[in-house]
């Protein structure tokens, strides 16, 4: 038994009411650096409004609810983007490690959190406890997000 998956051209590209789809609709001139750390044919990377500078979000440009719904082209870009983002975190921010998280529960648009683990990061903010930077801390300013985005873009592998 086989099932056919509609191509992106056959599917609605955006889902009304989806925060990430709404942001993807507005990728015109004048978009802040924090919103476009990197963009490919199928993915976008932005500097997240987290309490931890360098926390990135990576998500498809079209609405995708699950990794199982990725097209072959979207899937082919994913691995290299994950590697490049973590390399940029190491080179640009000095991250010793990086965490990659995917939940897509509350926000139904599949997205990865790419989180730098800094050398001086407290033990109580490592591993799964890193989410406290989003749930307990004040987000860094938009200006700081723009600055971090520029640093990461400059450190992004070619």
MODELLER restraints for C-alpha pairs under 7 A, 6 or more apart:
rsr = mdl.restraints
at = mdl.atoms
rsr.add(forms.Gaussian(group=physical.xy_distance, feature=features.Distance(at['CA:13:A'], at['CA:62:A']), mean=4.76, stdev=0.5))
rsr.add(forms.Gaussian(group=physical.xy_distance, feature=features.Distance(at['CA:13:A'], at['CA:63:A']), mean=5.89, stdev=0.5))
rsr.add(forms.Gaussian(group=physical.xy_distance, feature=features.Distance(at['CA:14:A'], at['CA:21:A']), mean=5.21, stdev=0.5))
rsr.add(forms.Gaussian(group=physical.xy_distance, feature=features.Distance(at['CA:14:A'], at['CA:62:A']), mean=5.66, stdev=0.5))
rsr.add(forms.Gaussian(group=physical.xy_distance, feature=features.Distance(at['CA:14:A'], at['CA:63:A']), mean=5.20, stdev=0.5))
rsr.add(forms.Gaussian(group=physical.xy_distance, feature=features.Distance(at['CA:15:A'], at['CA:21:A']), mean=6.17, stdev=0.5))
rsr.add(forms.Gaussian(group=physical.xy_distance, feature=features.Distance(at['CA:15:A'], at['CA:63:A']), mean=6.13, stdev=0.5))
rsr.add(forms.Gaussian(group=physical.xy_distance, feature=features.Distance(at['CA:20:A'], at['CA:109:A']), mean=6.83, stdev=0.5))
rsr.add(forms.Gaussian(group=physical.xy_distance, feature=features.Distance(at['CA:21:A'], at['CA:62:A']), mean=6.80, stdev=0.5))
rsr.add(forms.Gaussian(group=physical.xy_distance, feature=features.Distance(at['CA:21:A'], at['CA:63:A']), mean=6.27, stdev=0.5))
rsr.add(forms.Gaussian(group=physical.xy_distance, feature=features.Distance(at['CA:24:A'], at['CA:61:A']), mean=6.14, stdev=0.5))
rsr.add(forms.Gaussian(group=physical.xy_distance, feature=features.Distance(at['CA:32:A'], at['CA:146:A']), mean=6.89, stdev=0.5))
rsr.add(forms.Gaussian(group=physical.xy_distance, feature=features.Distance(at['CA:33:A'], at['CA:146:A']), mean=5.01, stdev=0.5))
rsr.add(forms.Gaussian(group=physical.xy_distance, feature=features.Distance(at['CA:33:A'], at['CA:149:A']), mean=5.97, stdev=0.5))
rsr.add(forms.Gaussian(group=physical.xy_distance, feature=features.Distance(at['CA:33:A'], at['CA:150:A']), mean=6.70, stdev=0.5))
rsr.add(forms.Gaussian(group=physical.xy_distance, feature=features.Distance(at['CA:34:A'], at['CA:46:A']), mean=5.63, stdev=0.5))
rsr.add(forms.Gaussian(group=physical.xy_distance, feature=features.Distance(at['CA:34:A'], at['CA:47:A']), mean=4.94, stdev=0.5))
rsr.add(forms.Gaussian(group=physical.xy_distance, feature=features.Distance(at['CA:34:A'], at['CA:145:A']), mean=5.36, stdev=0.5))
rsr.add(forms.Gaussian(group=physical.xy_distance, feature=features.Distance(at['CA:34:A'], at['CA:146:A']), mean=4.46, stdev=0.5))
rsr.add(forms.Gaussian(group=physical.xy_distance, feature=features.Distance(at['CA:34:A'], at['CA:149:A']), mean=5.24, stdev=0.5))
rsr.add(forms.Gaussian(group=physical.xy_distance, feature=features.Distance(at['CA:35:A'], at['CA:46:A']), mean=4.64, stdev=0.5))
rsr.add(forms.Gaussian(group=physical.xy_distance, feature=features.Distance(at['CA:35:A'], at['CA:47:A']), mean=6.40, stdev=0.5))
rsr.add(forms.Gaussian(group=physical.xy_distance, feature=features.Distance(at['CA:36:A'], at['CA:44:A']), mean=6.85, stdev=0.5))
rsr.add(forms.Gaussian(group=physical.xy_distance, feature=features.Distance(at['CA:36:A'], at['CA:45:A']), mean=6.08, stdev=0.5))
rsr.add(forms.Gaussian(group=physical.xy_distance, feature=features.Distance(at['CA:36:A'], at['CA:46:A']), mean=5.30, stdev=0.5))
rsr.add(forms.Gaussian(group=physical.xy_distance, feature=features.Distance(at['CA:37:A'], at['CA:45:A']), mean=5.35, stdev=0.5))
rsr.add(forms.Gaussian(group=physical.xy_distance, feature=features.Distance(at['CA:37:A'], at['CA:46:A']), mean=5.14, stdev=0.5))
rsr.add(forms.Gaussian(group=physical.xy_distance, feature=features.Distance(at['CA:37:A'], at['CA:47:A']), mean=6.69, stdev=0.5))
rsr.add(forms.Gaussian(group=physical.xy_distance, feature=features.Distance(at['CA:37:A'], at['CA:149:A']), mean=5.25, stdev=0.5))
rsr.add(forms.Gaussian(group=physical.xy_distance, feature=features.Distance(at['CA:37:A'], at['CA:153:A']), mean=5.71, stdev=0.5))
rsr.add(forms.Gaussian(group=physical.xy_distance, feature=features.Distance(at['CA:38:A'], at['CA:44:A']), mean=5.85, stdev=0.5))
rsr.add(forms.Gaussian(group=physical.xy_distance, feature=features.Distance(at['CA:38:A'], at['CA:45:A']), mean=5.06, stdev=0.5))
rsr.add(forms.Gaussian(group=physical.xy_distance, feature=features.Distance(at['CA:38:A'], at['CA:153:A']), mean=6.99, stdev=0.5))
rsr.add(forms.Gaussian(group=physical.xy_distance, feature=features.Distance(at['CA:39:A'], at['CA:45:A']), mean=6.22, stdev=0.5))
rsr.add(forms.Gaussian(group=physical.xy_distance, feature=features.Distance(at['CA:42:A'], at['CA:60:A']), mean=5.65, stdev=0.5))
rsr.add(forms.Gaussian(group=physical.xy_distance, feature=features.Distance(at['CA:42:A'], at['CA:61:A']), mean=5.39, stdev=0.5))
rsr.add(forms.Gaussian(group=physical.xy_distance, feature=features.Distance(at['CA:42:A'], at['CA:74:A']), mean=5.67, stdev=0.5))
rsr.add(forms.Gaussian(group=physical.xy_distance, feature=features.Distance(at['CA:43:A'], at['CA:58:A']), mean=6.84, stdev=0.5))
rsr.add(forms.Gaussian(group=physical.xy_distance, feature=features.Distance(at['CA:43:A'], at['CA:59:A']), mean=5.53, stdev=0.5))
rsr.add(forms.Gaussian(group=physical.xy_distance, feature=features.Distance(at['CA:43:A'], at['CA:60:A']), mean=4.31, stdev=0.5))
rsr.add(forms.Gaussian(group=physical.xy_distance, feature=features.Distance(at['CA:43:A'], at['CA:61:A']), mean=5.14, stdev=0.5))
rsr.add(forms.Gaussian(group=physical.xy_distance, feature=features.Distance(at['CA:44:A'], at['CA:58:A']), mean=5.73, stdev=0.5))
rsr.add(forms.Gaussian(group=physical.xy_distance, feature=features.Distance(at['CA:44:A'], at['CA:59:A']), mean=5.61, stdev=0.5))
rsr.add(forms.Gaussian(group=physical.xy_distance, feature=features.Distance(at['CA:44:A'], at['CA:60:A']), mean=6.31, stdev=0.5))
rsr.add(forms.Gaussian(group=physical.xy_distance, feature=features.Distance(at['CA:44:A'], at['CA:61:A']), mean=6.30, stdev=0.5))
rsr.add(forms.Gaussian(group=physical.xy_distance, feature=features.Distance(at['CA:45:A'], at['CA:56:A']), mean=6.58, stdev=0.5))
rsr.add(forms.Gaussian(group=physical.xy_distance, feature=features.Distance(at['CA:45:A'], at['CA:57:A']), mean=5.56, stdev=0.5))
rsr.add(forms.Gaussian(group=physical.xy_distance, feature=features.Distance(at['CA:45:A'], at['CA:58:A']), mean=4.51, stdev=0.5))
rsr.add(forms.Gaussian(group=physical.xy_distance, feature=features.Distance(at['CA:45:A'], at['CA:59:A']), mean=6.72, stdev=0.5))
rsr.add(forms.Gaussian(group=physical.xy_distance, feature=features.Distance(at['CA:46:A'], at['CA:56:A']), mean=5.59, stdev=0.5))
rsr.add(forms.Gaussian(group=physical.xy_distance, feature=features.Distance(at['CA:46:A'], at['CA:57:A']), mean=5.40, stdev=0.5))
rsr.add(forms.Gaussian(group=physical.xy_distance, feature=features.Distance(at['CA:46:A'], at['CA:58:A']), mean=6.76, stdev=0.5))
rsr.add(forms.Gaussian(group=physical.xy_distance, feature=features.Distance(at['CA:47:A'], at['CA:54:A']), mean=6.46, stdev=0.5))
rsr.add(forms.Gaussian(group=physical.xy_distance, feature=features.Distance(at['CA:47:A'], at['CA:55:A']), mean=6.13, stdev=0.5))
rsr.add(forms.Gaussian(group=physical.xy_distance, feature=features.Distance(at['CA:47:A'], at['CA:56:A']), mean=4.67, stdev=0.5))
rsr.add(forms.Gaussian(group=physical.xy_distance, feature=features.Distance(at['CA:47:A'], at['CA:57:A']), mean=6.53, stdev=0.5))
rsr.add(forms.Gaussian(group=physical.xy_distance, feature=features.Distance(at['CA:47:A'], at['CA:145:A']), mean=5.81, stdev=0.5))
rsr.add(forms.Gaussian(group=physical.xy_distance, feature=features.Distance(at['CA:47:A'], at['CA:149:A']), mean=5.93, stdev=0.5))
rsr.add(forms.Gaussian(group=physical.xy_distance, feature=features.Distance(at['CA:48:A'], at['CA:55:A']), mean=5.56, stdev=0.5))
rsr.add(forms.Gaussian(group=physical.xy_distance, feature=features.Distance(at['CA:48:A'], at['CA:56:A']), mean=5.12, stdev=0.5))
rsr.add(forms.Gaussian(group=physical.xy_distance, feature=features.Distance(at['CA:48:A'], at['CA:57:A']), mean=5.99, stdev=0.5))
rsr.add(forms.Gaussian(group=physical.xy_distance, feature=features.Distance(at['CA:49:A'], at['CA:139:A']), mean=5.23, stdev=0.5))
rsr.add(forms.Gaussian(group=physical.xy_distance, feature=features.Distance(at['CA:49:A'], at['CA:140:A']), mean=6.24, stdev=0.5))
rsr.add(forms.Gaussian(group=physical.xy_distance, feature=features.Distance(at['CA:50:A'], at['CA:133:A']), mean=6.19, stdev=0.5))
rsr.add(forms.Gaussian(group=physical.xy_distance, feature=features.Distance(at['CA:50:A'], at['CA:134:A']), mean=5.22, stdev=0.5))
rsr.add(forms.Gaussian(group=physical.xy_distance, feature=features.Distance(at['CA:50:A'], at['CA:139:A']), mean=4.42, stdev=0.5))
rsr.add(forms.Gaussian(group=physical.xy_distance, feature=features.Distance(at['CA:50:A'], at['CA:140:A']), mean=6.07, stdev=0.5))
rsr.add(forms.Gaussian(group=physical.xy_distance, feature=features.Distance(at['CA:51:A'], at['CA:133:A']), mean=4.82, stdev=0.5))
rsr.add(forms.Gaussian(group=physical.xy_distance, feature=features.Distance(at['CA:51:A'], at['CA:134:A']), mean=5.94, stdev=0.5))
rsr.add(forms.Gaussian(group=physical.xy_distance, feature=features.Distance(at['CA:51:A'], at['CA:137:A']), mean=5.20, stdev=0.5))
rsr.add(forms.Gaussian(group=physical.xy_distance, feature=features.Distance(at['CA:51:A'], at['CA:138:A']), mean=5.40, stdev=0.5))
rsr.add(forms.Gaussian(group=physical.xy_distance, feature=features.Distance(at['CA:51:A'], at['CA:139:A']), mean=4.15, stdev=0.5))
rsr.add(forms.Gaussian(group=physical.xy_distance, feature=features.Distance(at['CA:51:A'], at['CA:140:A']), mean=5.32, stdev=0.5))
rsr.add(forms.Gaussian(group=physical.xy_distance, feature=features.Distance(at['CA:52:A'], at['CA:133:A']), mean=5.83, stdev=0.5))
rsr.add(forms.Gaussian(group=physical.xy_distance, feature=features.Distance(at['CA:53:A'], at['CA:140:A']), mean=6.82, stdev=0.5))
rsr.add(forms.Gaussian(group=physical.xy_distance, feature=features.Distance(at['CA:53:A'], at['CA:148:A']), mean=6.83, stdev=0.5))
rsr.add(forms.Gaussian(group=physical.xy_distance, feature=features.Distance(at['CA:54:A'], at['CA:115:A']), mean=6.83, stdev=0.5))
rsr.add(forms.Gaussian(group=physical.xy_distance, feature=features.Distance(at['CA:54:A'], at['CA:116:A']), mean=6.24, stdev=0.5))
rsr.add(forms.Gaussian(group=physical.xy_distance, feature=features.Distance(at['CA:54:A'], at['CA:148:A']), mean=6.18, stdev=0.5))
rsr.add(forms.Gaussian(group=physical.xy_distance, feature=features.Distance(at['CA:55:A'], at['CA:113:A']), mean=6.95, stdev=0.5))
rsr.add(forms.Gaussian(group=physical.xy_distance, feature=features.Distance(at['CA:55:A'], at['CA:114:A']), mean=5.85, stdev=0.5))
rsr.add(forms.Gaussian(group=physical.xy_distance, feature=features.Distance(at['CA:55:A'], at['CA:115:A']), mean=4.66, stdev=0.5))
rsr.add(forms.Gaussian(group=physical.xy_distance, feature=features.Distance(at['CA:55:A'], at['CA:116:A']), mean=6.33, stdev=0.5))
rsr.add(forms.Gaussian(group=physical.xy_distance, feature=features.Distance(at['CA:56:A'], at['CA:113:A']), mean=5.74, stdev=0.5))
rsr.add(forms.Gaussian(group=physical.xy_distance, feature=features.Distance(at['CA:56:A'], at['CA:114:A']), mean=4.97, stdev=0.5))
rsr.add(forms.Gaussian(group=physical.xy_distance, feature=features.Distance(at['CA:56:A'], at['CA:115:A']), mean=6.37, stdev=0.5))
rsr.add(forms.Gaussian(group=physical.xy_distance, feature=features.Distance(at['CA:57:A'], at['CA:111:A']), mean=6.56, stdev=0.5))
rsr.add(forms.Gaussian(group=physical.xy_distance, feature=features.Distance(at['CA:57:A'], at['CA:112:A']), mean=5.56, stdev=0.5))
rsr.add(forms.Gaussian(group=physical.xy_distance, feature=features.Distance(at['CA:57:A'], at['CA:113:A']), mean=4.77, stdev=0.5))
rsr.add(forms.Gaussian(group=physical.xy_distance, feature=features.Distance(at['CA:57:A'], at['CA:114:A']), mean=6.12, stdev=0.5))
rsr.add(forms.Gaussian(group=physical.xy_distance, feature=features.Distance(at['CA:58:A'], at['CA:111:A']), mean=5.58, stdev=0.5))
rsr.add(forms.Gaussian(group=physical.xy_distance, feature=features.Distance(at['CA:58:A'], at['CA:112:A']), mean=5.05, stdev=0.5))
rsr.add(forms.Gaussian(group=physical.xy_distance, feature=features.Distance(at['CA:58:A'], at['CA:113:A']), mean=6.55, stdev=0.5))
rsr.add(forms.Gaussian(group=physical.xy_distance, feature=features.Distance(at['CA:59:A'], at['CA:110:A']), mean=6.39, stdev=0.5))
rsr.add(forms.Gaussian(group=physical.xy_distance, feature=features.Distance(at['CA:59:A'], at['CA:111:A']), mean=4.42, stdev=0.5))
rsr.add(forms.Gaussian(group=physical.xy_distance, feature=features.Distance(at['CA:59:A'], at['CA:112:A']), mean=6.36, stdev=0.5))
rsr.add(forms.Gaussian(group=physical.xy_distance, feature=features.Distance(at['CA:63:A'], at['CA:109:A']), mean=5.94, stdev=0.5))
rsr.add(forms.Gaussian(group=physical.xy_distance, feature=features.Distance(at['CA:64:A'], at['CA:70:A']), mean=6.83, stdev=0.5))
rsr.add(forms.Gaussian(group=physical.xy_distance, feature=features.Distance(at['CA:64:A'], at['CA:109:A']), mean=5.53, stdev=0.5))
rsr.add(forms.Gaussian(group=physical.xy_distance, feature=features.Distance(at['CA:64:A'], at['CA:110:A']), mean=5.72, stdev=0.5))
rsr.add(forms.Gaussian(group=physical.xy_distance, feature=features.Distance(at['CA:65:A'], at['CA:108:A']), mean=5.57, stdev=0.5))
rsr.add(forms.Gaussian(group=physical.xy_distance, feature=features.Distance(at['CA:65:A'], at['CA:109:A']), mean=4.90, stdev=0.5))
rsr.add(forms.Gaussian(group=physical.xy_distance, feature=features.Distance(at['CA:65:A'], at['CA:110:A']), mean=5.12, stdev=0.5))
rsr.add(forms.Gaussian(group=physical.xy_distance, feature=features.Distance(at['CA:66:A'], at['CA:110:A']), mean=5.55, stdev=0.5))
rsr.add(forms.Gaussian(group=physical.xy_distance, feature=features.Distance(at['CA:67:A'], at['CA:110:A']), mean=6.90, stdev=0.5))
rsr.add(forms.Gaussian(group=physical.xy_distance, feature=features.Distance(at['CA:84:A'], at['CA:156:A']), mean=6.31, stdev=0.5))
rsr.add(forms.Gaussian(group=physical.xy_distance, feature=features.Distance(at['CA:84:A'], at['CA:157:A']), mean=5.89, stdev=0.5))
rsr.add(forms.Gaussian(group=physical.xy_distance, feature=features.Distance(at['CA:85:A'], at['CA:156:A']), mean=6.88, stdev=0.5))
rsr.add(forms.Gaussian(group=physical.xy_distance, feature=features.Distance(at['CA:86:A'], at['CA:98:A']), mean=6.10, stdev=0.5))
rsr.add(forms.Gaussian(group=physical.xy_distance, feature=features.Distance(at['CA:88:A'], at['CA:152:A']), mean=5.54, stdev=0.5))
rsr.add(forms.Gaussian(group=physical.xy_distance, feature=features.Distance(at['CA:88:A'], at['CA:155:A']), mean=4.95, stdev=0.5))
rsr.add(forms.Gaussian(group=physical.xy_distance, feature=features.Distance(at['CA:88:A'], at['CA:156:A']), mean=4.79, stdev=0.5))
rsr.add(forms.Gaussian(group=physical.xy_distance, feature=features.Distance(at['CA:88:A'], at['CA:157:A']), mean=6.75, stdev=0.5))
rsr.add(forms.Gaussian(group=physical.xy_distance, feature=features.Distance(at['CA:89:A'], at['CA:95:A']), mean=5.60, stdev=0.5))
rsr.add(forms.Gaussian(group=physical.xy_distance, feature=features.Distance(at['CA:89:A'], at['CA:116:A']), mean=6.26, stdev=0.5))
rsr.add(forms.Gaussian(group=physical.xy_distance, feature=features.Distance(at['CA:89:A'], at['CA:152:A']), mean=6.56, stdev=0.5))
rsr.add(forms.Gaussian(group=physical.xy_distance, feature=features.Distance(at['CA:90:A'], at['CA:96:A']), mean=6.32, stdev=0.5))
rsr.add(forms.Gaussian(group=physical.xy_distance, feature=features.Distance(at['CA:91:A'], at['CA:155:A']), mean=5.98, stdev=0.5))
rsr.add(forms.Gaussian(group=physical.xy_distance, feature=features.Distance(at['CA:92:A'], at['CA:151:A']), mean=5.89, stdev=0.5))
rsr.add(forms.Gaussian(group=physical.xy_distance, feature=features.Distance(at['CA:92:A'], at['CA:152:A']), mean=5.60, stdev=0.5))
rsr.add(forms.Gaussian(group=physical.xy_distance, feature=features.Distance(at['CA:92:A'], at['CA:155:A']), mean=5.20, stdev=0.5))
rsr.add(forms.Gaussian(group=physical.xy_distance, feature=features.Distance(at['CA:94:A'], at['CA:118:A']), mean=6.76, stdev=0.5))
rsr.add(forms.Gaussian(group=physical.xy_distance, feature=features.Distance(at['CA:95:A'], at['CA:116:A']), mean=5.41, stdev=0.5))
rsr.add(forms.Gaussian(group=physical.xy_distance, feature=features.Distance(at['CA:95:A'], at['CA:117:A']), mean=5.39, stdev=0.5))
rsr.add(forms.Gaussian(group=physical.xy_distance, feature=features.Distance(at['CA:95:A'], at['CA:118:A']), mean=4.55, stdev=0.5))
rsr.add(forms.Gaussian(group=physical.xy_distance, feature=features.Distance(at['CA:95:A'], at['CA:119:A']), mean=6.58, stdev=0.5))
rsr.add(forms.Gaussian(group=physical.xy_distance, feature=features.Distance(at['CA:96:A'], at['CA:117:A']), mean=5.88, stdev=0.5))
rsr.add(forms.Gaussian(group=physical.xy_distance, feature=features.Distance(at['CA:96:A'], at['CA:118:A']), mean=5.66, stdev=0.5))
rsr.add(forms.Gaussian(group=physical.xy_distance, feature=features.Distance(at['CA:96:A'], at['CA:119:A']), mean=5.88, stdev=0.5))
rsr.add(forms.Gaussian(group=physical.xy_distance, feature=features.Distance(at['CA:97:A'], at['CA:116:A']), mean=6.22, stdev=0.5))
rsr.add(forms.Gaussian(group=physical.xy_distance, feature=features.Distance(at['CA:97:A'], at['CA:117:A']), mean=5.04, stdev=0.5))
rsr.add(forms.Gaussian(group=physical.xy_distance, feature=features.Distance(at['CA:98:A'], at['CA:114:A']), mean=6.73, stdev=0.5))
rsr.add(forms.Gaussian(group=physical.xy_distance, feature=features.Distance(at['CA:98:A'], at['CA:115:A']), mean=5.36, stdev=0.5))
rsr.add(forms.Gaussian(group=physical.xy_distance, feature=features.Distance(at['CA:98:A'], at['CA:116:A']), mean=4.51, stdev=0.5))
rsr.add(forms.Gaussian(group=physical.xy_distance, feature=features.Distance(at['CA:98:A'], at['CA:117:A']), mean=5.29, stdev=0.5))
rsr.add(forms.Gaussian(group=physical.xy_distance, feature=features.Distance(at['CA:99:A'], at['CA:114:A']), mean=5.73, stdev=0.5))
rsr.add(forms.Gaussian(group=physical.xy_distance, feature=features.Distance(at['CA:99:A'], at['CA:115:A']), mean=4.91, stdev=0.5))
rsr.add(forms.Gaussian(group=physical.xy_distance, feature=features.Distance(at['CA:99:A'], at['CA:116:A']), mean=6.47, stdev=0.5))
rsr.add(forms.Gaussian(group=physical.xy_distance, feature=features.Distance(at['CA:100:A'], at['CA:112:A']), mean=6.48, stdev=0.5))
rsr.add(forms.Gaussian(group=physical.xy_distance, feature=features.Distance(at['CA:100:A'], at['CA:113:A']), mean=5.69, stdev=0.5))
rsr.add(forms.Gaussian(group=physical.xy_distance, feature=features.Distance(at['CA:100:A'], at['CA:114:A']), mean=4.77, stdev=0.5))
rsr.add(forms.Gaussian(group=physical.xy_distance, feature=features.Distance(at['CA:100:A'], at['CA:115:A']), mean=6.40, stdev=0.5))
rsr.add(forms.Gaussian(group=physical.xy_distance, feature=features.Distance(at['CA:101:A'], at['CA:112:A']), mean=5.42, stdev=0.5))
rsr.add(forms.Gaussian(group=physical.xy_distance, feature=features.Distance(at['CA:101:A'], at['CA:113:A']), mean=4.98, stdev=0.5))
rsr.add(forms.Gaussian(group=physical.xy_distance, feature=features.Distance(at['CA:101:A'], at['CA:114:A']), mean=6.60, stdev=0.5))
rsr.add(forms.Gaussian(group=physical.xy_distance, feature=features.Distance(at['CA:102:A'], at['CA:111:A']), mean=6.15, stdev=0.5))
rsr.add(forms.Gaussian(group=physical.xy_distance, feature=features.Distance(at['CA:102:A'], at['CA:112:A']), mean=4.78, stdev=0.5))
rsr.add(forms.Gaussian(group=physical.xy_distance, feature=features.Distance(at['CA:102:A'], at['CA:113:A']), mean=6.45, stdev=0.5))
rsr.add(forms.Gaussian(group=physical.xy_distance, feature=features.Distance(at['CA:104:A'], at['CA:110:A']), mean=5.06, stdev=0.5))
rsr.add(forms.Gaussian(group=physical.xy_distance, feature=features.Distance(at['CA:104:A'], at['CA:111:A']), mean=6.34, stdev=0.5))
rsr.add(forms.Gaussian(group=physical.xy_distance, feature=features.Distance(at['CA:125:A'], at['CA:132:A']), mean=6.92, stdev=0.5))
